[in-house]
Amino acid sequence: MTVATSATAQEAPLRLHAAGSLRAPLTEAVTAFRASGGPEVAATFGPSGLLAGRISGGEAPDVFASANMAHPLAVARPRGLPVVMFARNRLCALARPGVEATTETLLDRMLDPNIRLGTSTPRADPSGDYAWAAFARADAIRPGARAALEAKALQLVGGPASPEPPVGVTAYGWLMREGRADLFLSYCTDAAVAAAEVPGARVVPLPDALAVRADYGLVALGERPAAARLGLFLLSPEGQAILARHGFDALTLPKEPIP
């Protein structure tokens, strides 16, 4: 590995590209990383698929944190670099105020022609891919459900032309307040934040038969030692505790005290 040794390289902010669903926990983690002696971090958040495309197109972040494993693997393999899973998330439904839905009735409500079902954009954003995976699982419960759900799904976020929400609010909360969807499939972490923004909105867990797990992957792309150090910090007990506080499934925290 070639290590950049110039003063300019050592002093420049570490460049981080990360999934939009990681904005809150990684903003907190970067602050803690800096407090531990790490360098400044310039973070760019967005749909992981779009970020991966930008990296393949020539952008050169030092660290890429994705909401799936496929996108970091796609940019890491040509470089011979390893990808590590550092967190997990789950898919939930965000229900608009007044929409009656429970875990048990969720599939019926999703298929209801009077219910507008919002998702993110497949291929551009893993959240959309996970929604499509849930649709495929629905087909095993009710033949024809996959085609019906794919046909009615409104791809409202995560695409290259998706509208930006006002500053200070989440896209899911904003679109829900705007009445653009009655149910929205999103990460459980994002759904919880959006529900707090929209009085009366609720987070509805998917039934086990539809449940989809989201594996988050991390790759250090830059040659600076600080890139690997940031990755290790996110895998450390302190970094994992930050992710857990924001609703993610931390992978390296002990499940019970060691005697």
Buried (B, 14 or more C-beta within 10 A) or exposed (E): EEEEEEEEEEEBEBBBBBBBBBBBBBBBBBEBBEEEEBBEBBBEBBBBBBBBBBBEEEBEBBBBBBBBBBBBBBBBEEEEBEBBBBBBBBBBBBBBEEBEBEBEEBBEBBBBEEBBBBBBBBBBBBBBBBBBBBBBBBBEEEEEBBEBBBEBBBBBBBBEEBEEBEEEBBBBBBBBBEEBBBBBBBBBBBBBBBBEBBEEBBBBBBBEEBBBEBBBBBBBBBEBEBBBBBBEBBBBEBBBBBBBEBBBBBBBEEEEEEE
